[in-house]
Amino acid sequence: MKKASRICLVIVCLWIVSSAIRAFCQEAYSFDLLWGSQGTENGQFNGPFGVAVDSSGNVYVADYGNHRIQKFSPDGNFITEWSSPGDSYFAESVAVDSSGNVYVVGNESTIKKFDSNGNLITAWENSFNNLGSGQITTDLLGNVYATNHYVCYLETCPGPYTKYSIRKFDPNGNLLVEWGESGTDDGQFLAPRGVIADASGNVYVADTVNHRIQKFDSNGRFISKWAIEGVEKGQSPAPYAISVDSGGNVYVFVGSDRIRKYDPTGNFITEWGYWGQAEGQFDGPGGIAVDPSGNVYVADSGNDRIQKFSLGEEEPILLPDLIGQWTSLIQKCRNIRNRPKCTITGKVSVQNNGNQNAPSSFVRFYLSNDAYIEGTDNFLKQVATGSVKMGRSKAKMLSHSFPLGETASGKYIIAVIDAGNIVTESDKSNNYAVFGPIP
């Protein structure tokens, strides 16, 4: 016979309501033009990896397999080309400073500086323990930043003698500062590919194998980070090339076929691209650059071409916007054989603040150690909400009994209002209502 000797009633206060606020107009980039095909002639490419734009809008392409740099007008008309000394030098990344000087890095890890006509000015070694360089970039003062990018996988990174870091040089190749090491903590990297500096001197790094963007000041002090999430459940695509516009917005070449745009703090703005060979489609991670007018140039490596996109009019979006808010949550515990037997009971209000009726959806409840949804959180229950009309709301209940000896004390209850059957932090169709920590 079970004996209940004491009943403890805990009423929990609301800690935070996290809402997936939906914008009902989204930026839309339209395809403008493309040029290039596979080959060795002027205007043809063999795996173009890097692309850069100068202050006049001229486009420079690191034509990797053809061991050369090609220069074009903003509309893709060929201007000139030059090869790096030695057939073994593969041009992987290209950058242009405010004076029009062109910097190139390749498989030999040597950074070479040219004038805008391809005349060599200087060169310096940039070897990272014999690892190849990734992307290079310049800031407004002409300083040069370089990553090292040795392709690896998370279970094998870092490899022997591997140190992942960012290096900053002055315009003559003198090392000014180096920061970072191998790892997953803030300021650490796993095979970082892309790097870019904005007009304020902030440096963004595409931390490829860690699937995130990290932001630093010009001396390498960590500022912030954000994750690159998948577009479908279970996906976590890697960021490769990266660029910024004059407003500080960040553009990332994700995986092999998608461009994503974020604001300077990592809030998602828009995305475009799919795998393929048609206009606006991509094949393989290449390079990305933004000109002074905000046009976006993409080195479509697998398709041996350059594509140009411009920002069009915002597209109105008809979307439901399901907002969740806890209205109550109680944990009731009783003592059985000196062990707590606890039950939580709560109510979540689900309201549609969008401009379209919401189809059938779910509320999924999780027990978490923090206020964020993660794959290791304990799933408690799923409750169907049914359809929710615009401006209307529905109340949904949670009732869950824990095994003897377990409680929710010190933890959080997260209600995920799931409109798309996808539970990830970045899914913009979801809303998270968080209660906790529970006393």
Secondary structure in CASP SS format (residue, H / E / C, confidence):
PFRMAT SS
TARGET T0000
AUTHOR 0000-0000-0000
METHOD secondary structure of the structure
MODEL  1
M C 1.00
K C 1.00
K C 1.00
A C 1.00
S C 1.00
R C 1.00
I E 1.00
C E 1.00
L E 1.00
V E 1.00
I E 1.00
V C 1.00
C C 1.00
L E 1.00
W E 1.00
I E 1.00
V E 1.00
S E 1.00
S C 1.00
A C 1.00
I C 1.00
R C 1.00
A C 1.00
F C 1.00
C E 1.00
Q E 1.00
E C 1.00
A C 1.00
Y E 1.00
S E 1.00
F E 1.00
D E 1.00
L E 1.00
L E 1.00
W E 1.00
G C 1.00
S C 1.00
Q E 1.00
G C 1.00
T C 1.00
E C 1.00
N C 1.00
G C 1.00
Q C 1.00
F E 1.00
N C 1.00
G C 1.00
P E 1.00
F E 1.00
G E 1.00
V E 1.00
A E 1.00
V E 1.00
D C 1.00
S C 1.00
S C 1.00
G C 1.00
N C 1.00
V E 1.00
Y E 1.00
V E 1.00
A E 1.00
D E 1.00
Y H 1.00
G H 1.00
N H 1.00
H C 1.00
R E 1.00
I E 1.00
Q E 1.00
K E 1.00
F E 1.00
S C 1.00
P C 1.00
D C 1.00
G C 1.00
N C 1.00
F E 1.00
I E 1.00
T E 1.00
E E 1.00
W E 1.00
S E 1.00
S C 1.00
P C 1.00
G C 1.00
D C 1.00
S C 1.00
Y C 1.00
F C 1.00
A E 1.00
E E 1.00
S E 1.00
V E 1.00
A E 1.00
V E 1.00
D C 1.00
S C 1.00
S C 1.00
G C 1.00
N C 1.00
V E 1.00
Y E 1.00
V E 1.00
V E 1.00
G E 1.00
N C 1.00
E C 1.00
S C 1.00
T E 1.00
I E 1.00
K E 1.00
K E 1.00
F E 1.00
D C 1.00
S C 1.00
N C 1.00
G C 1.00
N C 1.00
L E 1.00
I E 1.00
T E 1.00
A E 1.00
W E 1.00
E E 1.00
N C 1.00
S C 1.00
F E 1.00
N C 1.00
N C 1.00
L E 1.00
G C 1.00
S E 1.00
G E 1.00
Q E 1.00
I E 1.00
T E 1.00
T E 1.00
D C 1.00
L C 1.00
L C 1.00
G C 1.00
N C 1.00
V E 1.00
Y E 1.00
A E 1.00
T E 1.00
N E 1.00
H C 1.00
Y C 1.00
V C 1.00
C C 1.00
Y C 1.00
L H 1.00
E H 1.00
T H 1.00
C C 1.00
P C 1.00
G C 1.00
P C 1.00
Y C 1.00
T C 1.00
K C 1.00
Y C 1.00
S C 1.00
I E 1.00
R E 1.00
K E 1.00
F E 1.00
D C 1.00
P C 1.00
N C 1.00
G C 1.00
N C 1.00
L E 1.00
L E 1.00
V E 1.00
E E 1.00
W E 1.00
G C 1.00
E C 1.00
S E 1.00
G C 1.00
T C 1.00
D C 1.00
D C 1.00
G C 1.00
Q C 1.00
F E 1.00
L C 1.00
A C 1.00
P C 1.00
R C 1.00
G E 1.00
V E 1.00
I E 1.00
A E 1.00
D C 1.00
A C 1.00
S C 1.00
G C 1.00
N C 1.00
V E 1.00
Y E 1.00
V E 1.00
A E 1.00
D E 1.00
T C 1.00
V C 1.00
N C 1.00
H C 1.00
R E 1.00
I E 1.00
Q E 1.00
K E 1.00
F E 1.00
D C 1.00
S C 1.00
N C 1.00
G C 1.00
R C 1.00
F E 1.00
I E 1.00
S E 1.00
K E 1.00
W E 1.00
A E 1.00
I C 1.00
E C 1.00
G C 1.00
V C 1.00
E C 1.00
K C 1.00
G C 1.00
Q C 1.00
S C 1.00
P C 1.00
A C 1.00
P E 1.00
Y E 1.00
A E 1.00
I E 1.00
S E 1.00
V E 1.00
D C 1.00
S C 1.00
G C 1.00
G C 1.00
N C 1.00
V E 1.00
Y E 1.00
V E 1.00
F E 1.00
V E 1.00
G C 1.00
S C 1.00
D C 1.00
R E 1.00
I E 1.00
R E 1.00
K E 1.00
Y E 1.00
D C 1.00
P C 1.00
T C 1.00
G C 1.00
N C 1.00
F E 1.00
I E 1.00
T E 1.00
E E 1.00
W E 1.00
G C 1.00
Y E 1.00
W E 1.00
G C 1.00
Q C 1.00
A C 1.00
E C 1.00
G C 1.00
Q E 1.00
F E 1.00
D C 1.00
G C 1.00
P C 1.00
G C 1.00
G E 1.00
I E 1.00
A E 1.00
V E 1.00
D C 1.00
P C 1.00
S C 1.00
G C 1.00
N C 1.00
V E 1.00
Y E 1.00
V E 1.00
A E 1.00
D E 1.00
S H 1.00
G H 1.00
N H 1.00
D C 1.00
R E 1.00
I E 1.00
Q E 1.00
K E 1.00
F E 1.00
S E 1.00
L E 1.00
G C 1.00
E C 1.00
E C 1.00
E E 1.00
P E 1.00
I C 1.00
L C 1.00
L C 1.00
P C 1.00
D C 1.00
L E 1.00
I E 1.00
G E 1.00
Q E 1.00
W E 1.00
T E 1.00
S E 1.00
L E 1.00
I E 1.00
Q E 1.00
K E 1.00
C E 1.00
R E 1.00
N E 1.00
I E 1.00
R C 1.00
N C 1.00
R E 1.00
P E 1.00
K E 1.00
C E 1.00
T E 1.00
I E 1.00
T E 1.00
G E 1.00
K E 1.00
V E 1.00
S E 1.00
V E 1.00
Q E 1.00
N E 1.00
N C 1.00
G C 1.00
N C 1.00
Q C 1.00
N C 1.00
A E 1.00
P E 1.00
S E 1.00
S E 1.00
F E 1.00
V E 1.00
R E 1.00
F E 1.00
Y E 1.00
L E 1.00
S E 1.00
N C 1.00
D C 1.00
A C 1.00
Y C 1.00
I C 1.00
E C 1.00
G C 1.00
T C 1.00
D C 1.00
N E 1.00
F E 1.00
L E 1.00
K E 1.00
Q E 1.00
V E 1.00
A E 1.00
T E 1.00
G E 1.00
S E 1.00
V E 1.00
K C 1.00
M C 1.00
G C 1.00
R C 1.00
S E 1.00
K E 1.00
A E 1.00
K E 1.00
M E 1.00
L E 1.00
S E 1.00
H E 1.00
S E 1.00
F C 1.00
P C 1.00
L C 1.00
G C 1.00
E C 1.00
T C 1.00
A C 1.00
S C 1.00
G C 1.00
K C 1.00
Y E 1.00
I E 1.00
I E 1.00
A E 1.00
V E 1.00
I E 1.00
D E 1.00
A C 1.00
G C 1.00
N C 1.00
I C 1.00
V C 1.00
T C 1.00
E C 1.00
S C 1.00
D C 1.00
K C 1.00
S C 1.00
N C 1.00
N E 1.00
Y E 1.00
A E 1.00
V E 1.00
F E 1.00
G C 1.00
P C 1.00
I C 1.00
P C 1.00
END
